[in-house]
Protein backbone atom coordinates (compact mmCIF):
# COMPACT_ATOMS: atom_id res chain seq x y z
CA UNK A 1 0.00 0.00 0.00
CA UNK A 2 1.42 3.36 -1.02
CA UNK A 3 1.49 5.86 1.81
CA UNK A 4 0.29 9.35 0.98
CA UNK A 5 2.56 12.30 1.55
CA UNK A 6 1.65 14.33 4.65
CA UNK A 7 -0.41 17.48 4.05
CA UNK A 8 2.33 19.83 5.27
CA UNK A 9 0.53 22.98 4.14
CA UNK A 10 -2.57 22.03 6.12
CA UNK A 11 -0.49 21.27 9.22
CA UNK A 12 1.21 24.66 8.95
CA UNK A 13 -2.21 26.33 8.63
CA UNK A 14 -3.41 24.34 11.67
CA UNK A 15 -0.45 25.63 13.71
CA UNK A 16 -1.23 29.23 12.77
CA UNK A 17 -4.94 28.86 13.60
CA UNK A 18 -4.02 27.36 16.98
CA UNK A 19 -1.52 30.17 17.67
CA UNK A 20 -4.02 32.93 16.89
CA UNK A 21 -7.16 31.15 18.09
CA UNK A 22 -8.97 32.26 14.96
CA UNK A 23 -9.58 30.98 11.42
CA UNK A 24 -9.97 34.51 10.08
CA UNK A 25 -6.88 35.77 11.94
CA UNK A 26 -4.79 32.94 10.48
CA UNK A 27 -6.16 33.70 7.01
CA UNK A 28 -5.15 37.37 7.30
CA UNK A 29 -1.66 36.60 8.57
CA UNK A 30 -1.01 33.89 5.97
CA UNK A 31 -2.53 35.88 3.10
CA UNK A 32 -5.15 33.21 2.42
CA UNK A 33 -8.92 33.30 2.11
CA UNK A 34 -11.12 32.17 4.99
CA UNK A 35 -12.50 29.23 2.94
CA UNK A 36 -8.94 28.05 2.13
CA UNK A 37 -8.04 27.94 5.82
CA UNK A 38 -11.30 26.21 6.73
CA UNK A 39 -10.86 23.61 3.98
CA UNK A 40 -7.29 22.87 5.08
CA UNK A 41 -8.42 22.10 8.63
CA UNK A 42 -11.32 20.07 7.24
CA UNK A 43 -8.89 18.02 5.12
CA UNK A 44 -6.77 17.22 8.16
CA UNK A 45 -9.73 16.27 10.31
CA UNK A 46 -11.17 14.04 7.55
CA UNK A 47 -7.80 12.39 6.99
CA UNK A 48 -7.28 11.75 10.71
CA UNK A 49 -10.87 10.86 11.47
CA UNK A 50 -10.99 13.14 14.49
CA UNK A 51 -11.60 16.78 15.40
CA UNK A 52 -8.67 19.11 16.01
CA UNK A 53 -10.77 22.08 17.18
CA UNK A 54 -13.89 22.41 19.29
CA UNK A 55 -16.00 25.17 17.74
CA UNK A 56 -18.79 27.20 19.27
CA UNK A 57 -20.37 30.46 18.13
CA UNK A 58 -18.13 32.39 20.53
CA UNK A 59 -14.99 30.34 21.00
CA UNK A 60 -12.46 28.19 19.18
CA UNK A 61 -10.36 25.81 21.28
CA UNK A 62 -8.11 22.81 20.68
CA UNK A 63 -9.41 19.33 21.35
CA UNK A 64 -7.19 16.86 23.19
CA UNK A 65 -6.08 15.49 19.81
CA UNK A 66 -5.37 19.02 18.61
CA UNK A 67 -3.21 19.77 21.64
CA UNK A 68 -1.28 16.54 21.13
CA UNK A 69 -0.56 17.48 17.50
CA UNK A 70 0.33 21.14 18.06
CA UNK A 71 4.04 20.89 18.94
CA UNK A 72 4.96 19.03 15.76
CA UNK A 73 2.68 21.17 13.61
CA UNK A 74 4.29 24.33 15.00
CA UNK A 75 7.68 22.88 14.13
CA UNK A 76 6.52 22.21 10.55
CA UNK A 77 5.47 25.86 10.20
CA UNK A 78 8.62 27.27 11.75
CA UNK A 79 11.02 24.98 9.84
CA UNK A 80 9.20 25.64 6.57
CA UNK A 81 9.65 29.38 7.06
CA UNK A 82 13.30 28.85 7.99
CA UNK A 83 13.98 26.70 4.91
CA UNK A 84 12.53 29.38 2.64
CA UNK A 85 14.55 32.10 4.37
CA UNK A 86 17.77 30.09 4.05
CA UNK A 87 17.12 29.31 0.39
CA UNK A 88 16.33 32.93 -0.41
CA UNK A 89 18.87 35.64 -1.00
CA UNK A 90 20.24 36.49 2.44
CA UNK A 91 20.24 40.18 1.56
CA UNK A 92 16.45 40.26 1.60
CA UNK A 93 14.79 42.34 4.29
CA UNK A 94 13.70 40.33 7.37
CA UNK A 95 9.96 40.72 7.90
CA UNK A 96 7.08 39.32 9.89
CA UNK A 97 6.06 38.82 13.51
CA UNK A 98 8.31 37.50 16.30
CA UNK A 99 6.80 36.28 19.57
CA UNK A 100 9.12 36.82 22.55
CA UNK A 101 8.72 35.88 26.21
CA UNK A 102 10.76 37.62 28.92
CA UNK A 103 10.72 37.98 32.73
CA UNK A 104 8.60 40.93 33.84
CA UNK A 105 11.18 42.89 35.84
CA UNK A 106 14.02 42.31 33.40
CA UNK A 107 11.84 43.07 30.39
CA UNK A 108 10.62 46.32 31.89
CA UNK A 109 14.08 47.46 32.99
CA UNK A 110 16.23 46.41 30.02
CA UNK A 111 14.41 44.83 27.09
CA UNK A 112 12.32 47.92 26.30
CA UNK A 113 15.40 50.12 26.30
CA UNK A 114 17.20 47.72 23.94
CA UNK A 115 14.48 47.57 21.28
CA UNK A 116 14.30 51.04 19.61
CA UNK A 117 17.57 50.51 17.76
CA UNK A 118 16.40 47.09 16.54
CA UNK A 119 13.04 48.43 15.37
CA UNK A 120 14.78 51.23 13.47
CA UNK A 121 17.09 48.74 11.76
CA UNK A 122 14.30 46.30 10.82
CA UNK A 123 11.15 48.30 10.05
CA UNK A 124 9.30 45.29 8.57
CA UNK A 125 9.56 43.18 11.74
CA UNK A 126 6.72 43.21 14.26
CA UNK A 127 7.35 42.19 17.89
CA UNK A 128 4.80 40.47 20.11
CA UNK A 129 6.20 40.64 23.66
CA UNK A 130 4.85 38.68 26.63
CA UNK A 131 6.36 39.84 29.93
CA UNK A 132 5.75 37.41 32.76
CA UNK A 133 7.71 35.42 35.33
CA UNK A 134 5.72 32.36 34.25
CA UNK A 135 7.83 29.85 32.33
CA UNK A 136 6.03 29.56 29.01
CA UNK A 137 6.00 26.47 26.80
CA UNK A 138 7.69 27.86 23.70
CA UNK A 139 6.42 25.24 21.29
CA UNK A 140 2.86 24.75 22.54
CA UNK A 141 2.30 28.50 22.96
CA UNK A 142 3.92 29.50 19.68
CA UNK A 143 6.88 31.57 20.94
CA UNK A 144 9.93 32.07 18.73
CA UNK A 145 12.27 33.06 21.53
CA UNK A 146 12.44 33.49 25.30
CA UNK A 147 14.77 35.30 27.67
CA UNK A 148 15.18 33.35 30.90
CA UNK A 149 17.09 34.08 34.07
CA UNK A 150 17.64 30.68 35.63
CA UNK A 151 19.83 27.65 36.06
CA UNK A 152 18.49 25.80 33.03
CA UNK A 153 17.66 22.13 33.35
CA UNK A 154 18.42 19.76 30.49
CA UNK A 155 15.75 19.93 27.81
CA UNK A 156 15.24 19.64 24.08
CA UNK A 157 15.24 23.43 23.76
CA UNK A 158 18.27 25.26 22.38
CA UNK A 159 19.82 27.91 24.61
CA UNK A 160 22.54 30.52 24.47
CA UNK A 161 23.99 31.80 27.74
CA UNK A 162 24.69 35.53 27.58
CA UNK A 163 26.05 36.35 31.01
CA UNK A 164 25.91 35.53 34.70
CA UNK A 165 23.35 37.18 36.98
CA UNK A 166 24.58 37.45 40.57
CA UNK A 167 22.01 37.14 43.37
CA UNK A 168 22.93 39.50 46.21
CA UNK A 169 21.83 39.81 49.82
CA UNK A 170 21.11 43.53 50.17
CA UNK A 171 19.77 46.02 52.68
CA UNK A 172 20.01 49.73 53.31
CA UNK A 173 22.82 51.23 55.40
CA UNK A 174 20.17 52.47 57.84
CA UNK A 175 18.79 48.94 58.27
CA UNK A 176 22.23 47.48 58.93
CA UNK A 177 23.04 50.34 61.35
CA UNK A 178 19.86 49.64 63.30
CA UNK A 179 19.87 45.82 63.23
CA UNK A 180 23.53 44.88 62.84
CA UNK A 181 25.54 43.48 59.97
CA UNK A 182 25.34 39.66 59.95
CA UNK A 183 28.53 37.70 59.31
CA UNK A 184 26.99 34.20 59.12
CA UNK A 185 23.74 33.04 57.47
CA UNK A 186 22.43 31.71 60.80
CA UNK A 187 22.27 35.30 62.07
CA UNK A 188 19.61 36.08 59.43
CA UNK A 189 17.05 34.33 61.64
CA UNK A 190 16.85 37.52 63.71
CA UNK A 191 16.36 39.76 60.66
CA UNK A 192 13.31 40.68 58.57
CA UNK A 193 13.24 39.03 55.13
CA UNK A 194 11.56 40.37 52.01
CA UNK A 195 11.00 37.31 49.81
CA UNK A 196 10.35 36.63 46.12
CA UNK A 197 7.85 33.81 45.61
CA UNK A 198 9.22 32.82 42.20
CA UNK A 199 12.37 31.23 43.61
CA UNK A 200 12.73 27.47 43.32
CA UNK A 201 12.62 26.98 47.10
CA UNK A 202 10.07 29.33 48.58
CA UNK A 203 11.52 31.13 51.59
CA UNK A 204 14.79 29.15 51.70
CA UNK A 205 17.96 31.22 51.32
CA UNK A 206 21.10 29.27 50.42
CA UNK A 207 24.65 30.58 50.68
CA UNK A 208 28.13 29.19 50.15
CA UNK A 209 31.53 30.16 51.52
CA UNK A 210 34.94 29.03 50.17
CA UNK A 211 36.06 28.03 53.68
CA UNK A 212 32.89 27.25 55.66
CA UNK A 213 30.86 25.46 52.99
CA UNK A 214 27.12 25.69 52.39
CA UNK A 215 24.35 26.99 54.65
CA UNK A 216 20.58 27.23 54.20
CA UNK A 217 18.23 29.36 56.33
CA UNK A 218 14.53 30.28 56.36
CA UNK A 219 14.44 33.76 57.90
CA UNK A 220 11.12 35.25 59.08
CA UNK A 221 9.39 36.93 56.15
CA UNK A 222 7.61 40.30 56.36
CA UNK A 223 6.71 40.57 52.66
CA UNK A 224 6.05 37.90 50.04
CA UNK A 225 5.81 39.06 46.42
CA UNK A 226 5.83 37.62 42.91
CA UNK A 227 7.48 40.79 41.57
CA UNK A 228 10.94 41.58 42.91
CA UNK A 229 10.80 45.16 41.57
CA UNK A 230 8.47 46.27 44.33
CA UNK A 231 10.95 45.23 47.04
CA UNK A 232 13.50 47.94 46.23
CA UNK A 233 11.59 50.86 47.79
CA UNK A 234 10.99 48.77 50.92
CA UNK A 235 14.67 47.82 51.08
CA UNK A 236 15.83 51.41 50.62
CA UNK A 237 13.42 52.51 53.35
CA UNK A 238 15.22 50.20 55.77
CA UNK A 239 12.45 47.65 56.34
CA UNK A 240 14.34 44.41 55.73
CA UNK A 241 16.80 42.36 53.72
CA UNK A 242 16.29 40.57 50.40
CA UNK A 243 18.04 38.35 47.89
CA UNK A 244 17.84 40.38 44.68
CA UNK A 245 19.26 39.90 41.17
CA UNK A 246 22.08 42.34 40.55
CA UNK A 247 20.31 43.91 37.57
CA UNK A 248 17.60 45.22 39.91
CA UNK A 249 19.89 46.73 42.56
CA UNK A 250 23.13 47.78 40.88
CA UNK A 251 22.13 51.43 40.67
CA UNK A 252 21.04 51.53 44.32
CA UNK A 253 24.36 49.91 45.28
CA UNK A 254 26.27 52.44 43.17
CA UNK A 255 24.40 55.31 44.83
CA UNK A 256 24.92 53.84 48.34
CA UNK A 257 21.17 53.47 48.91
CA UNK A 258 21.79 49.74 49.46
CA UNK A 259 24.79 47.68 50.51
CA UNK A 260 25.70 44.01 50.18
CA UNK A 261 25.44 41.87 53.32
CA UNK A 262 27.22 38.73 54.50
CA UNK A 263 30.77 39.45 53.28
CA UNK A 264 32.47 36.29 52.03
CA UNK A 265 29.18 34.42 51.54
CA UNK A 266 27.42 34.21 48.17
CA UNK A 267 24.11 32.98 46.83
CA UNK A 268 24.15 30.80 43.71
CA UNK A 269 24.40 32.89 40.55
CA UNK A 270 21.93 32.38 37.73
CA UNK A 271 22.40 32.96 34.01
CA UNK A 272 20.72 35.15 31.41
CA UNK A 273 19.80 32.83 28.54
CA UNK A 274 18.24 33.10 25.12
CA UNK A 275 16.06 30.00 24.74
CA UNK A 276 14.75 28.77 21.39
CA UNK A 277 12.70 25.84 20.01
CA UNK A 278 14.80 22.77 19.21
CA UNK A 279 15.12 23.16 15.45
CA UNK A 280 18.43 24.75 14.34
CA UNK A 281 16.55 26.23 11.37
CA UNK A 282 15.04 29.61 12.19
CA UNK A 283 13.40 32.31 10.07
CA UNK A 284 15.79 35.14 9.24
CA UNK A 285 13.68 37.61 11.25
CA UNK A 286 14.20 35.50 14.39
CA UNK A 287 17.92 35.04 13.81
CA UNK A 288 18.59 38.77 13.47
CA UNK A 289 16.78 39.39 16.78
CA UNK A 290 18.80 36.64 18.50
CA UNK A 291 22.06 38.13 17.26
CA UNK A 292 20.99 41.64 18.23
CA UNK A 293 19.91 40.71 21.78
CA UNK A 294 23.04 38.61 22.32
CA UNK A 295 25.23 41.59 21.46
CA UNK A 296 23.11 44.15 23.32
CA UNK A 297 22.33 42.39 26.58
CA UNK A 298 25.70 40.74 27.13
CA UNK A 299 27.15 44.22 27.69
CA UNK A 300 24.62 45.48 30.24
CA UNK A 301 26.34 47.58 32.93
CA UNK A 302 25.49 45.14 35.75
CA UNK A 303 26.47 41.90 34.00
CA UNK A 304 29.33 39.52 34.61
CA UNK A 305 29.78 38.84 30.93
CA UNK A 306 30.81 35.46 29.57
CA UNK A 307 30.75 36.25 25.87
N, C-alpha and C positions, 0 to 999 in steps of 0.2 A: 504494500500500500504506500503510495507516494504521500509524503507529509507536506502539507501546504506551508508556504512561507508565512511567518508571523506578520500580522497587520501592524507594522511599526508606526505608520502614520496615525492610525487610530489610537494606539497606546500613548503616543506623544500628545494627542488631543485630549485623551482621558486625563493625563497628568496635569495638563493646563486647566481643565475644567475643575479638577479636584483642588488645585492650588487656589483658584479664584472663587470657587464655590458658585460658579455661574456659567451656564452654557453661552449666554450672550456675551459675558465678559471675556470668555476664552475666544469666542469668535472675533471680537474686536481686536484683541491682542495678537491673535494669529493671522489676522487679515482674511478670515474666512467668513462665509455666510452662516447664519444660524442653522439652516437646514443641513449644511455640510457637517457641522459639529454634531448635531443631533444624530445624523445618519451614521457617523463614525462610531459613536457610543453604542448605537443600536446594533451595528455590525459585530462589535466586540461581545455584547451581551448575548446575541444570537449564537455566535460561534462558541462561547463558553457555556451557554445554557444556564446562565445565572445573571442576576441583576448586580450592577456595580454601584448604582446610585439609588437611594430612596427619594422619591420625588413627591412633594406635596405642592399645593398652590402657593405656599409661602416660603418653602425651604427646600434646599437640595443638600443631601448629606450622603456620605459614603456608607454602603452596606459593609458587613464584615468581610465579604469577599473583595469589595473595593479597597478597603483598608489594607488587606493582605497583599494586594497587587500594586499598591501605590509606590512603594520604594523602588521597585524595578522599573516601573513605568516612568517615574521621574528621572531615573538614570538614563533611560532611552532618550528622553527629550533633551537632557543636558548634554549627553555624549553626541547626539546628532547635531546639536548646535555647535559643539566644539569641533567636530569633524569638518563641518562646513567652514568654520572660521579658520582652521588650520589649512584647509585646501585653498582658501581664497588668498588673494594678494594681501600680505601682512601690512601693507601700507594703508589698507582701508580704514575708515573711521570706525572705532568701536561704538556700538549703539545698543540700546535696549535697556531693560530694567534689571537691577541687581538687588536681591533681597539680602540684607545684612542684619545679623543679631549681635548685640553688644551689651555688656553689663551697664546698668543704669547710671551709676555714679561715674564710671570711666567714660561712658559715651557722652554724658553731659559735660564733663570737664575737659575732655581732650578730642573726642572724635569730631564733634561739631566744629571745633577750631581748625581741624585738619582738612576739612572737606572743601572749603571755598576754592582753593587752588586746584583741586582735582576737578571740580565742576567746571571751572573756567577752561581747563585743558581738554575736557571731554564733554562738549555741550550736548551731545546726542545720547548720553547715558542718563538714566533716571535711577535714583536710589530710593529704596523702600527700607527704612531703618526701623528695627524693633528693639527698643531699649528695655531690658528687663534682666533681673538677676536669675530668672528661671533658665535652666539649661534646656534649650530647645532641641528637638529632633530635626537635624538639618534636612534629612532626606524626606521624612514623612510630612514635614511642614513646608517644604519647598524653599529652603534657604540656600543661597549660593555660597555663603561665607559667614563665619562667626568669629568674633573676638572673645576669647575666654581668658580669665585670670584664675589659674588653678594649677594643681599638680595633676596632669592628665593621666587617666588610666589608659591601659592598652585598649585600642578599639580599631575598627576598620576605617575610621576617618583619617584623612591626611592632616598633618599639623605642621606648623612652622613656628618655632619658638623665637620671639623677637628679643626679649630681655627679661631679666629677673625683676620681681616685684617684692621688695622687702616688706615684712610685716613688723611694725614697731610698737612697742609699749610706750604710750605717750600720756602726758598730763601737763597741766600748766605749772609754771614756776610757783604760783600762789598756792596751788593744791599741794605740791611737794613741800613747800615751806610750812604749811599748816599740818600736814599729816605724816611728814617724814619721807625720806627717799629710800625705798626698799633696796636691799642688796641681794636678796634671795627670793625665789618665787614663793616660798612658803609664807613670807611676810605679806603677800598680797591678800591673804585671808582677812586682814584687818582693814582693807581698803575698799572703796566703792568702785565696782566695775560697771562699765557701760558696754553692752555686749551686742554683737551683730548676730542675728539669728541664721544667717546664711552659711555660717561656718560648718565644716563637716561634723564637728563634735560640739553641739550646742552647750555653751557655757564652760567648756573645758579649755584652759589656756596651757599650751605646752611650750616649754623652753629647753634649750640645750646650752651647755657650757663646755669649753674645750677641756677643762680640768675636772669639773664636778658632774658631768654627764647630763642626763635628761631629768626633767621634773615636770609634773602636771598638777595644776591646781584648778579648783572651781570657786573663785572668789564670789562673795555676795554681790548680786546684780541689782542696780538701781533702775537701769533702763535696758529694755530689750527693743531692738529695732531691726527691720529688714532692709533699711537703707542707712549705710554707714555715713553718708554725707551729713545727716542731721546731728551726728554726735559731736562734730567739731565745735559748734557754738557752746555746747554743754561742757566740753573739755576745756575750752579757753576760759570759760567762766569759773573753772576750778571746782567742778562738781563730781569729778571722778577720773578714773584711768580707763584707757581702751587700747585694744590691739587694732591698729589701723594700717591699711596699705599706705606705703610711702607716698604714692601719687596724690593721696587726699590730704596729707599733712606737711608736705615738704615746705610749702610757703610759710605755714605757721611756725615750723621749726626754724626756718631762715630768719623770720621776724621776731624770734624769741617769745612768741605767744605760747608755744608748747616746747617741752623738752623730752628727750628720750630717757626712760627709766630702766632700771636693772642693768647697770653697766656690766659688760662681760657675758650677759645672757642674751640669747637671740631666739626669736620664734622662727619656725620654718618658712623660708621664702617660697613664694609661688612664681609662676612664670606668666608672661603675657604671650598668648599664642594666637595665631591665625589658624582656624580649623575649617577644613573643606570636606565635601563629600569624597568618597573613596576613588573616584575615577581620576586618573592623571590628565585626562582631556577636559579642558575648560574653555568656555566661550572667551573670545578675546577681551570682551568688556570686563569679565570677571578677573582675568589675569592682570590687566592693567591696574585694577583696583588693589589686588594683592600686592603687586610690586610697589605701588604708591604707598600703601599703608605700612609695608615693611620698612621702607626707607624713612617715612615720616615719624612713625611711632617709636622706632628703635633709638631715636635721638631725642626723646623727651627729656626735659631737664632733670627729672627725678630718677631716671632709670639707670640700673646697673646693666649696661648694654653687653650683649654677647655676640652681636653681629648676625 
